[in-house]
Amino acid sequence: MPDARPVPARPVPTRPVPTRPVPNRAVPDRPVCANPSRRAAIACAAAAALTLSLGAAAPATAESVMTPEETLARVEGGEMLLLDIRRPSEWAATGVPTPAREVTMHLEGGPRAFLRAVDAAVAGDRDRPVALICASGVRTTWASRFLTANGYSAVYNVKEGVLGRGPDSGWISRGLPMRDCETCGSDG
């Protein structure tokens, strides 16, 4: 009679786990979703689907848009930081809202350089409330979405901007405090 002992199972070979990171083939100074590769497009589509399924992808809400007066009160109260993201030539031409820090979004390194500049302005605290102002609210709409997508939890858009647009009068027309920007220079 043959031996009825069970045959021991052979171990299943496994692939070793890489000990070094997989090289990033993304374009360095572009957000992941702006990369032209197929892999990046698939990753962005998956991330968008997940975000939508969780209900987190809502357009700007009334809470994330602030009037110039609300912004001034909160900045003066120490609740948030105001960043003027216009070009240096715009700062030189009109001045800068008095409580604002100049952090232009028009840096040679593109969006990643802008992100590094904002990180420096908030000392790396991405949970610190930040309000953004530009000339008329177009650039701040993009910038607020960009910062939120890159880990900032409290970004506000002063959508009227410094100059205003349409029915919105803007920071200057409302008579809010401005200061000269004598060291701003030009855009080059």
Backbone bond lengths (Angstrom), bond angles and torsions (degrees), N, CA, C in turn:
res aa  C-N    CA-C-N  psi(-1)  N-CA   C-N-CA  omega(-1)  CA-C   N-CA-C  phi
1 M - - - 1.449 - - 1.529 108.14 -
2 P 1.368 117.82 136.51 1.462 120.41 -178.89 1.525 111.10 -69.23
3 D 1.341 113.16 156.88 1.472 120.68 179.59 1.524 109.51 -67.74
4 A 1.337 119.29 129.61 1.462 124.21 -175.50 1.523 112.32 -96.35
5 R 1.306 117.38 14.27 1.469 119.08 -179.63 1.535 110.22 -69.61
6 P 1.354 118.26 141.30 1.473 119.61 177.69 1.526 110.20 -68.66
7 V 1.300 113.68 146.32 1.459 120.44 177.26 1.526 107.85 -80.93
8 P 1.345 117.30 126.98 1.470 117.41 -179.69 1.527 110.82 -65.99
9 A 1.323 115.12 141.15 1.466 120.63 179.47 1.513 109.29 -72.02
10 R 1.306 115.49 139.12 1.458 119.49 176.46 1.527 108.51 -81.34
11 P 1.324 117.00 142.77 1.463 117.54 178.54 1.527 110.59 -64.82
12 V 1.318 115.03 141.12 1.459 121.22 178.45 1.526 108.03 -80.84
13 P 1.332 116.94 124.67 1.464 117.48 -179.83 1.531 110.47 -65.95
14 T 1.309 116.35 139.61 1.463 121.51 177.90 1.517 108.65 -119.03
15 R 1.308 114.04 154.11 1.466 119.44 177.48 1.515 108.68 -80.58
16 P 1.318 117.11 137.97 1.465 118.12 178.30 1.523 110.87 -66.35
17 V 1.319 115.89 145.66 1.455 121.94 177.35 1.527 107.52 -78.20
18 P 1.337 117.33 128.97 1.469 118.05 -179.81 1.527 110.59 -62.97
19 T 1.311 115.02 141.12 1.459 119.23 -179.54 1.519 112.17 -95.70
20 R 1.311 117.43 -8.02 1.457 120.36 177.20 1.523 108.48 -118.67
21 P 1.305 117.31 153.20 1.466 119.49 -177.80 1.518 111.55 -65.88
22 V 1.316 113.96 149.92 1.456 120.70 176.37 1.521 107.38 -71.24
23 P 1.340 118.45 135.22 1.471 118.92 -177.83 1.520 111.24 -60.26
24 N 1.317 115.06 140.89 1.464 121.49 178.36 1.522 108.43 -88.96
25 R 1.295 115.73 116.75 1.456 120.01 -179.12 1.524 111.79 -94.57
26 A 1.326 115.93 8.99 1.461 119.78 179.91 1.523 109.94 -71.91
27 V 1.311 115.19 154.46 1.461 120.38 175.06 1.521 106.67 -68.67
28 P 1.346 119.48 125.44 1.459 121.75 -168.58 1.518 117.62 -59.02
29 D 1.304 120.94 -43.08 1.461 120.95 -174.79 1.518 113.15 -102.97
30 R 1.319 116.59 35.11 1.452 121.03 177.64 1.510 109.01 -130.46
31 P 1.323 117.98 145.87 1.455 119.23 174.18 1.527 108.91 -60.28
32 V 1.314 117.00 152.67 1.458 120.90 -176.31 1.528 111.35 -53.44
33 C 1.314 117.83 -42.13 1.460 120.10 -176.12 1.524 113.26 -73.60
34 A 1.314 118.04 -7.14 1.462 120.68 177.42 1.525 111.27 -97.39
35 N 1.331 117.16 0.14 1.457 120.43 179.69 1.520 110.15 -77.30
36 P 1.322 116.76 142.89 1.453 120.33 -175.35 1.532 114.72 -81.47
37 S 1.314 119.97 -5.26 1.460 120.55 -175.05 1.524 111.36 -72.14
38 R 1.308 115.12 153.30 1.472 121.49 179.24 1.520 109.89 -64.97
39 R 1.345 116.53 -41.23 1.460 121.05 -179.74 1.527 110.46 -60.50
40 A 1.342 117.43 -43.42 1.462 120.62 179.17 1.525 110.73 -64.75
41 A 1.331 116.68 -39.37 1.471 120.27 179.31 1.520 110.92 -63.19
42 I 1.330 116.90 -41.53 1.464 120.90 179.10 1.524 110.07 -66.16
43 A 1.346 116.31 -42.54 1.465 120.35 179.14 1.524 111.12 -62.45
44 C 1.328 116.47 -41.36 1.470 120.22 179.60 1.522 111.27 -66.21
45 A 1.324 116.25 -41.22 1.466 119.99 178.78 1.522 110.35 -62.86
46 A 1.336 116.75 -42.51 1.463 120.54 178.61 1.525 110.86 -64.46
47 A 1.338 117.06 -42.68 1.456 120.63 179.30 1.525 111.02 -64.18
48 A 1.323 116.22 -41.03 1.472 120.06 178.77 1.523 110.69 -63.90
49 A 1.323 116.69 -43.35 1.465 120.27 179.31 1.524 111.07 -62.32
50 L 1.338 116.85 -43.09 1.455 120.90 178.83 1.523 110.84 -64.08
51 T 1.317 116.47 -43.98 1.461 120.50 179.98 1.524 110.92 -62.48
52 L 1.337 116.46 -43.95 1.463 119.77 178.63 1.525 111.19 -64.03
53 S 1.327 116.49 -39.24 1.459 119.12 -179.19 1.522 111.62 -67.44
54 L 1.324 117.03 -26.84 1.460 120.59 177.92 1.525 112.00 -86.74
55 G 1.316 116.75 -6.77 1.455 120.50 178.47 1.511 113.79 77.84
56 A 1.326 118.62 18.93 1.458 120.99 -175.70 1.516 113.26 -96.42
57 A 1.304 118.58 -5.40 1.460 120.11 -176.07 1.516 110.10 -98.91
58 A 1.283 115.80 74.05 1.451 120.39 178.66 1.521 108.61 -103.98
59 P 1.322 116.78 149.50 1.456 118.67 175.86 1.531 109.45 -66.50
60 A 1.314 115.97 171.75 1.463 119.98 -179.82 1.517 109.49 -52.85
61 T 1.300 115.95 134.80 1.457 120.52 -178.42 1.519 109.18 -101.18
62 A 1.304 114.90 170.93 1.462 119.48 177.97 1.522 110.15 -60.75
63 E 1.340 117.12 -28.42 1.456 120.08 179.77 1.520 112.38 -68.37
64 S 1.336 117.70 -31.69 1.454 120.07 -175.00 1.525 112.71 -87.44
65 V 1.310 118.22 -6.29 1.461 122.42 177.25 1.525 107.85 -108.05
66 M 1.335 114.86 130.42 1.461 119.36 -177.75 1.522 110.84 -124.48
67 T 1.314 115.63 151.05 1.461 120.08 173.50 1.524 108.08 -79.86
68 P 1.322 117.18 160.77 1.465 119.22 175.94 1.529 113.17 -57.47
69 E 1.328 117.70 -39.68 1.471 120.27 -179.43 1.527 111.61 -65.64
70 E 1.332 116.79 -43.44 1.474 119.94 177.41 1.528 110.60 -60.46
71 T 1.315 114.75 -42.59 1.464 119.82 -179.51 1.520 110.74 -62.31
72 L 1.327 116.53 -48.86 1.461 120.70 -179.68 1.527 110.87 -57.10
73 A 1.327 117.29 -45.38 1.468 121.14 -179.25 1.527 111.23 -62.15
74 R 1.315 117.40 -43.94 1.476 120.46 -178.33 1.528 112.25 -70.95
75 V 1.340 116.75 -35.96 1.466 119.37 178.19 1.524 109.72 -69.49
76 E 1.323 117.42 -45.09 1.463 120.83 179.01 1.523 111.78 -64.99
77 G 1.348 116.31 -27.80 1.468 120.83 177.17 1.522 113.03 -81.93
78 G 1.315 116.75 0.44 1.460 120.60 178.60 1.513 114.68 77.56
79 E 1.339 116.86 12.17 1.464 120.49 -177.88 1.517 113.72 -81.80
80 M 1.326 117.69 -22.64 1.458 120.17 -176.23 1.510 110.88 -155.71
81 L 1.319 114.64 171.35 1.451 123.22 179.11 1.525 107.86 -112.69
82 L 1.326 117.73 138.21 1.456 122.63 177.49 1.524 108.91 -106.25
83 L 1.332 116.57 126.50 1.461 122.23 178.58 1.518 109.82 -116.09
84 D 1.335 116.56 124.63 1.463 122.51 174.78 1.528 106.26 -91.28
85 I 1.332 116.98 113.54 1.463 120.94 -172.55 1.527 113.33 -100.76
86 R 1.342 117.32 13.86 1.463 120.26 -179.67 1.534 111.28 -73.05
87 R 1.313 115.51 178.65 1.470 121.96 177.11 1.531 110.04 -75.02
88 P 1.342 116.67 151.78 1.475 118.94 176.05 1.528 112.99 -56.49
89 S 1.309 118.53 -34.99 1.469 119.78 178.29 1.529 111.26 -65.06
90 E 1.326 117.34 -31.81 1.466 120.70 176.61 1.523 110.15 -70.82
91 W 1.329 117.00 -39.99 1.466 120.08 176.49 1.522 110.05 -60.44
92 A 1.342 115.64 -42.95 1.466 120.26 -178.87 1.527 110.99 -65.95
93 A 1.329 117.72 -36.50 1.466 121.55 -176.84 1.524 113.22 -74.10
94 T 1.330 117.77 -39.81 1.470 120.13 -173.38 1.507 113.99 -112.25
95 G 1.323 117.28 -17.31 1.455 121.04 -169.47 1.518 108.73 91.73
96 V 1.322 115.02 -177.57 1.463 122.49 -176.08 1.524 107.58 -127.78
97 P 1.340 118.15 141.01 1.466 118.08 173.28 1.528 109.42 -52.23
98 T 1.304 117.14 132.35 1.462 122.29 -172.26 1.528 114.02 -48.85
99 P 1.332 120.37 -46.65 1.462 117.46 -177.00 1.542 114.79 -83.59
100 A 1.327 117.56 2.25 1.470 119.96 -173.28 1.517 113.10 -84.62
101 R 1.311 114.46 151.38 1.466 121.83 169.06 1.521 107.18 -101.39
102 E 1.323 115.84 142.24 1.460 120.24 179.22 1.522 109.59 -85.71
103 V 1.334 115.90 114.48 1.466 122.52 176.44 1.526 105.85 -137.33
104 T 1.329 116.21 88.75 1.456 118.70 -176.25 1.526 111.46 -67.76
105 M 1.317 115.64 144.17 1.469 119.88 175.03 1.528 110.36 -88.73
106 H 1.316 116.75 -2.38 1.464 122.16 -175.90 1.529 110.65 -98.01
107 L 1.304 116.27 59.72 1.460 121.56 -178.65 1.524 110.48 -97.23
108 E 1.308 115.66 151.91 1.458 121.05 -177.90 1.527 112.39 -58.79
109 G 1.309 118.18 -33.02 1.465 121.52 -178.29 1.510 114.67 -80.56
110 G 1.332 118.29 4.65 1.460 121.25 177.27 1.524 113.61 75.42
111 P 1.347 116.48 -158.21 1.464 121.19 -176.29 1.526 114.29 -56.81
112 R 1.321 118.09 -37.97 1.471 120.07 -179.43 1.535 111.03 -65.81
113 A 1.324 116.60 -36.46 1.464 120.00 176.77 1.532 110.03 -66.61
114 F 1.326 116.90 -39.31 1.464 121.54 176.16 1.528 109.72 -61.58
115 L 1.322 116.89 -44.58 1.461 121.05 179.22 1.532 110.49 -60.30
116 R 1.316 117.51 -42.92 1.469 120.68 177.78 1.529 111.04 -63.30
117 A 1.339 117.40 -38.74 1.464 120.99 179.49 1.533 111.06 -66.17
118 V 1.327 116.93 -40.38 1.469 120.04 177.46 1.528 109.47 -67.28
119 D 1.331 117.01 -42.54 1.470 120.39 176.81 1.536 110.53 -55.42
120 A 1.330 116.74 -42.01 1.462 120.70 178.91 1.529 110.90 -65.22
121 A 1.337 117.17 -39.93 1.467 120.99 -178.78 1.526 111.97 -64.55
122 V 1.334 117.00 -33.42 1.469 120.46 -179.15 1.529 111.95 -100.31
123 A 1.323 116.27 11.10 1.468 122.67 -179.66 1.524 111.60 54.36
124 G 1.334 115.81 37.89 1.459 120.86 176.00 1.513 115.96 79.55
125 D 1.335 118.31 0.37 1.464 121.96 -177.93 1.531 109.98 -89.54
126 R 1.326 116.81 92.08 1.459 121.29 -177.71 1.528 113.45 -74.78
127 D 1.320 117.58 -2.89 1.467 121.02 174.36 1.527 111.86 -95.22
128 R 1.322 116.93 -6.23 1.466 120.45 178.99 1.527 109.21 -70.46
129 P 1.325 118.39 129.80 1.461 120.28 177.94 1.531 111.32 -61.85
130 V 1.326 115.28 132.29 1.461 122.41 -177.61 1.524 108.36 -131.46
131 A 1.327 116.41 131.87 1.461 121.62 173.20 1.525 107.48 -108.82
132 L 1.329 116.12 138.63 1.461 121.51 -179.27 1.518 109.58 -113.46
133 I 1.346 115.78 139.45 1.462 120.65 176.78 1.524 108.50 -134.55
134 C 1.343 115.00 140.04 1.466 121.31 173.67 1.531 106.40 -130.61
135 A 1.305 118.12 -152.59 1.468 119.78 -179.06 1.523 111.80 -74.98
136 S 1.354 117.01 -47.16 1.465 118.54 -173.95 1.525 114.59 -140.39
137 G 1.313 118.86 10.49 1.458 121.00 175.06 1.515 116.19 98.32
138 V 1.314 119.00 -5.86 1.468 120.69 -179.24 1.529 109.86 -73.97
139 R 1.318 117.01 -52.26 1.470 120.25 -178.09 1.525 111.76 -67.04
140 T 1.329 117.52 -34.66 1.462 118.87 -179.87 1.519 111.64 -69.24
141 T 1.324 117.50 -28.12 1.465 119.85 176.28 1.522 109.02 -63.18
142 W 1.343 116.99 -48.78 1.467 120.29 178.06 1.533 110.32 -63.43
143 A 1.327 117.23 -47.18 1.466 121.42 -174.83 1.525 111.81 -64.08
144 S 1.328 117.84 -38.45 1.465 119.43 179.96 1.522 110.43 -66.37
145 R 1.324 117.51 -39.90 1.468 120.40 176.34 1.527 110.81 -65.86
146 F 1.326 116.82 -40.86 1.462 121.67 179.88 1.527 110.72 -62.56
147 L 1.334 117.44 -46.72 1.458 120.36 -179.15 1.529 111.16 -65.99
148 T 1.325 117.14 -40.52 1.456 120.66 177.68 1.525 110.72 -61.85
149 A 1.326 116.44 -42.72 1.469 120.80 178.90 1.529 111.65 -66.09
150 N 1.316 116.90 -19.38 1.458 121.07 -179.24 1.526 112.60 -106.77
151 G 1.319 117.04 25.60 1.454 121.06 169.33 1.507 118.23 100.33
152 Y 1.331 118.79 0.47 1.463 119.72 176.87 1.525 108.32 -79.76
153 S 1.331 116.24 133.57 1.462 119.47 -173.41 1.525 114.50 -98.96
154 A 1.329 118.44 -15.21 1.469 120.56 -176.18 1.524 109.70 -141.22
155 V 1.328 116.17 80.97 1.461 121.51 -178.96 1.524 108.36 -112.60
156 Y 1.328 115.85 130.22 1.459 121.85 -178.59 1.524 109.96 -120.07
157 N 1.308 115.49 145.86 1.452 122.75 -176.78 1.529 109.21 -110.22
158 V 1.331 116.88 117.43 1.464 120.91 172.84 1.525 104.27 -85.60
159 K 1.313 115.02 80.48 1.454 122.39 -166.60 1.526 113.97 -64.73
160 E 1.317 118.19 -24.74 1.467 119.45 177.15 1.520 111.30 -68.94
161 G 1.308 116.47 -26.61 1.451 120.64 179.87 1.518 113.10 73.06
162 V 1.321 114.74 -171.97 1.458 121.63 179.96 1.526 109.88 -76.31
163 L 1.332 116.73 -40.09 1.471 121.04 -174.80 1.519 114.26 -97.19
164 G 1.314 118.07 -20.31 1.459 121.23 -177.17 1.515 111.84 85.59
165 R 1.334 114.48 167.05 1.464 120.90 178.86 1.520 107.90 -159.03
166 G 1.315 116.07 134.11 1.455 119.81 179.89 1.517 111.23 58.96
167 P 1.336 117.18 -131.36 1.468 119.94 -178.30 1.527 113.37 -74.52
168 D 1.320 117.14 -11.37 1.463 120.34 -179.84 1.520 109.75 -86.94
169 S 1.336 115.65 125.33 1.462 119.20 -170.80 1.527 114.44 -81.53
170 G 1.316 119.35 -26.56 1.450 120.68 178.34 1.519 114.02 90.50
171 W 1.333 113.84 167.88 1.471 123.13 -176.03 1.528 112.02 -58.97
172 I 1.340 116.99 -49.31 1.475 120.86 -176.15 1.519 111.42 -66.11
173 S 1.331 117.86 -47.57 1.467 121.22 -178.43 1.515 112.78 -63.11
174 R 1.297 117.03 -25.04 1.463 120.62 178.07 1.527 111.75 -82.18
175 G 1.327 116.31 -2.27 1.461 120.78 176.97 1.519 114.25 74.71
176 L 1.328 116.88 24.16 1.462 119.96 -179.92 1.526 109.75 -79.81
177 P 1.327 117.52 156.50 1.472 120.66 -171.65 1.528 114.14 -65.14
178 M 1.339 113.36 135.08 1.466 122.15 177.23 1.524 107.50 -126.13
179 R 1.323 115.59 157.87 1.462 121.15 175.10 1.516 108.08 -132.98
180 D 1.324 115.06 155.09 1.459 120.11 177.11 1.513 110.23 -71.40
181 C 1.303 114.89 153.91 1.450 120.69 177.50 1.530 106.62 -123.77
182 E 1.310 114.50 78.07 1.468 120.38 -174.87 1.517 113.01 -72.69
183 T 1.315 118.25 -24.21 1.471 120.21 -177.49 1.520 112.80 -100.97
184 C 1.316 117.34 12.53 1.465 119.83 -174.78 1.516 113.73 -72.72
185 G 1.320 118.44 -32.90 1.460 119.73 -178.28 1.516 111.82 72.42
186 S 1.329 114.73 -155.06 1.463 119.53 -179.01 1.512 108.66 -124.07
187 D 1.321 115.32 -178.08 1.456 121.51 -178.19 1.521 111.87 -80.49
188 G 1.284 117.79 -6.65 1.450 120.57 176.98 1.464 111.52 108.18
